[in-house]
Amino acid sequence: MQDEIRTSAEAYEDSAIPRRHEVHADPETEACNDVPDAVRQKPLKHKSPAEWAYERLILYIQNFEEQLDNEHEVAMGFTGGDTGVIRIEGMGFFDPDIVTFYGSDATGTRTQLIQHVSQLNVMLRALPRQVDRAVPRRIGFRLAQDLDKENETAKSGDEQG
């Protein structure tokens, strides 16, 4: 079998440890610079662009939600078209390069956006909580919980194999 020729950039990407760094103008704003173990467990070279984008979006959504009061929920605005804002009710990926968002638009119409990772450009927004719910929905927690569960399943599969 012939060895694959790789550029130094590709070798660097494969060996990279996920890092996260933020700085805010307000010194009281807590920067979120940690990368959870659930994201670090699988090496970058074994993640598709879709999985890697999905995991990082989860971290951003979860951090954004932690800053919201009980009167607001996270929504996502999309650039490059007239998609508008979607109240996030679910998120997923389809290897190797598709990320999908489930939710509802401003009129309450069920919505699903399917986007190639190369076109991913979103803005997280705080929308007033829907009046038919006593407490806001927090999708970030559920997404992170699923990510932890998925990594545990993969880890136990590796140990058995």
C-alpha positions, 0 to 999 in steps of 0.5 A, a space after each residue: 500500500 502506498 503512503 499518503 502524501 500530506 501537507 504540513 497544514 494537514 498534519 498540523 490539523 490532525 494533531 491539533 488539540 481543540 482550543 477555545 479562547 474568548 475575551 470580552 470588553 466587560 471584565 465582569 463577563 466570564 469568558 468561556 475558554 474550556 473545551 469539555 472532555 466530550 469534545 476532546 475524546 475523539 481526535 479531530 482527524 476522526 471527525 467529519 467537518 459536520 460533526 466538528 461544526 455540530 459539537 462546537 455549535 453545541 458549546 456556543 448554544 449552551 454558553 449563550 443559554 447560560 446567560 439568558 433569563 427565564 423570559 428568553 430562549 435561544 434562536 438562530 439567525 441565518 445570513 446569506 438569504 431570507 431565512 430569517 430567525 429560527 427558534 432552535 428546537 433541535 440540531 443534527 449533522 449528516 456526515 460528512 458535511 451537512 448540519 441541520 437545524 429544526 425549529 419554528 419561525 416567527 409565525 410558529 411555522 415548523 422549520 428545518 434548515 439544512 446547511 453545508 458546513 462551508 456555508 455555516 454562518 449563524 447568529 445566536 439571538 435571545 427571543 422572548 419565551 413562548 407564552 404557552 410555556 411556564 419555563 423556557 426550553 433549553 436545547 443546549 443542555 439536551 444537546 450536550 447531554 446527547 453528545 456525552 451519551 454518544 461519546 460513552 457509547 463510542 468509548 464502550 464500543 472501542 473497548 469491546 472491539 
